[in-house]
Amino acid sequence: MVTRQSLSESYRTMAHLRRFFESVRRTITIRPKDGGLTPAQQFALLTLAGNPFGEPLTIGDLARQTFATMNTTSALVRRMERAGLVRTRRSSKDRRLVYVKLTPLGERRLRPSTAAVVEALRAAADEQGRAQLRAAFETWFDNWGAVIRALSSGSRKPR
C-alpha cells in the first residue's frame, strides 16, 4: 500500500532523477566543437559499437534502438557513410535490408565523444550527489510497481 507520504517521497525521487537526466541531456546535446560528432551521430555510433551480437545492425534496427524514424536514420547513415564513420551493405537475401557497420575511423571518433559523455555523467552525478542518486535509483527500482499503481488509481474516475 502506498501512503501519501511514500507517494510524496516518490515524487521527490522522480524529480531528483529527472534533474539528473536533464542535466546529462543538456550537456551531451550541445553542438559539437572542433569537428566532434553530433549528438545523433554519437548515439548511433555508440549503438553500433555496443551491439551485443557484434553483427551489423539494419537501418531499421538502428532506428528502433535510437528512437528515431527510418527516414531520419537513413539520412544520418548516409552522412556518416560519406564521412567514413560507417559502412553499409545491402542484404543479398532481402534487398530491402541495409546493414550498417562501424568503421575503424568511426570507432576512433567515437572514443573522445564517449569520454565527453562519461564526463558529463560524472559531473551530473557529482552535482546531484552520488549518494542521493544511488538512493534515488534504488528507491525507484524497489518501489516502481506500487508507485505506478498509486498514480494510476488516482486518475480513475469513480463509477
Secondary structure, DSSP 8 states (H G I E B T S, - for coil): ---HHHHHHHHHHHHHHHHHHHHHHHHHTS---TT---HHHHHHHHHHHT-TT-S-EEHHHHHHHTT--HHHHHHHHHHHHHTTSEEEEE-SS-TT-EEEEE-HHHHHHHHHHHHHHHHHHHHHHHHH-HHHHHHHHHHHHHHHHHHHHHHHHHH----
